[in-house]
Amino acid sequence: MIRITRKVEFSASHFYNNPNFSPDENRRIFGKCNNPHGHGHNYTLEVTVAGDPDPNTGMVLDLKELKDILQREVMDRMDHRHLNYEVPELAGKIPTCENIAAVIWQLLEPKITRGKLDRVRLYESPNLFADCTAGSANGAGKGAPNSPRSRA
Amino acid sequence: MKLSLTRRYDFAASHRLHAPQLSEQENQRIYGKCNNPYGHGHNYALEVTVTGPVDPATGMIANLGELDPFVERQVLAAFDQKNLNEEVAAFRTAVPTTENVCREIFRRLQSFPAARLERVRIEETSKNSFEIGAEEFA
């Protein structure tokens, strides 16, 4: 099996606010990210597809096809958008790196028909990224925290 | 579908690779330039990966407002701008190779209360990287 990875970049704005929290709680939990005017990032998305190369083409998946899927599913939806207001798949969710990566996984998985979606890695900055992979859901077995959560 | 979050940190430290149970000649043969008695330094990049459920109220596996100060307290305060052999207790006995630094940092971070530590990865230089996962540490 071979894994191939395609990278795209998009720019978008967002802010973090949970309407169930008080303004003070929102500021305490989300810090600067709670600024209601929003702020932006240059996101880098790496999408990895795993599979056996087609013996006729030598390809797992034509990169042009993957590029077109990423354009349609991700770039057209998110590039130069406000993630809180303009991406219906994120409605009602805090647009964190984790949630955006999970939405991108859900958008891409049914569209990858040659090979299998193996990993979605979303960089919010060079110092922070979320990985979404196939495998058992978080919160069960190996994904569970090893001690009780302390976060509010 | 499984999610993880990775945060990258930097620290600068010096070290010397020297195993006291080996002769001077053996140390020089095995560790080469890294055995220089005065030590040398690196700009290390540290990647810390955590997993766990995404809290629906915050959208987060771990709040960086908690992870950053934890890593600062447990690792960076003890390692940044330090001599690892002289100033980090674990390396009074273990040779501070980046394999051993990975293991020591994993040990210091595994008690993070808000999510499960999945991996520690260190770039000693832009050409060398080392990593340890929760399964290997256990």
Interface residues (C-beta under 8 A of the other chain):
Chain A: Y16 N18 N20 F21 I29 F30 G31 K93 I94 P95 T96 C97 E98 N99 A101 A102 W105 Q106 P126 N127 L128 F129 A130 D131 C132 T133 A134 G135 S136 A137 N138 G139 K142 G143 A144 P145 N146 S147 P148 R149 S150 R151
Chain B: M1 K2 L3 S4 L5 T6 R7 R8 Y9 T49 T51 G52 P53 V54 D55 P56 A57 T58 G59 M60 I61 A62 N63 L64 G65 E66 Q110 S111 P113 A114 A115 R116 L117 A134
